[in-house]
Amino acid sequence: MTFTLSQILWALILGARWTVALSLAAFVLGGLLGFALMLCTISKRTIVRMPALSFIWFIQGTPLLMQLFLVFFGPALFGWSISAWAAACTALTLWSAVYLAEMWRGAVRAVPPGQAEAALCLAMLPRQSLRHVVLPQAIRMALPPTAGFMVQIVKSTSLTSIVGFTELMKTGTVLSNVTLDPFVVYGMVSIVYFCLCYPLSLVSRRMEVRLDATR
């Protein structure tokens, strides 16, 4: 079958809608879970800190592709079925949460300890010190890398095609098999990915300049 370049591009744009939707879902849900993990990892209670750290170590120490397989095929062992969208969203959410948690934990640790100590000297409770003194400064340092990490999420959605989720990469694979012209199709896929990721890189770079914590 033959398709014009405009038809191929339009089909890729339709596939990119699901890439954007999956990226946003993973970023929002992963951000919420990542914030909870970050709070657990900085807790002084071992019973709270160690399970969170163990989960982070497991996710960081295994490939995202393997996590997709576990989430997609694992429930079938217990007689449950899970859709490709649910599996992709769950795996990417857990993966994003772990890296966001570590990123934000580093930002919290980067705040000089004297800031929290000064807050405690003013009769603040530890949670008040974290909320009113430490987190506002940590957010300033964490925003640029957080925006930059969104690029990694967008690119990582390409792996979800392995479990049958039809996003940009899966659409490109189907078109390549139909047109038998992989160079043109995948070349256009890379252009669409670039158009999605480059603006996010610019946002991250501008944030890094405007929110420079050293100024």
Buried (B, 14 or more C-beta within 10 A) or exposed (E): EEBEEEEBBEBBBEBBEBBBBBBEBBBEBBBEBBBEBBBBBBEEEEEBBEEBBEBBEEBEEEEBBEBBBBBBEEBEEEEEEBEBBBBBBBBBBBBBBBBBBBBBBBBBEEBEEEEBEEBEEEEBEEEEBBEEBBBEBBBBBBBBBBBBBBBBBBBBBBBBBBBEBBBBBBBBBBBBEBBEBBEBBBEBBEEBBEEBBEEBBEBBEEBBEEBEBEE
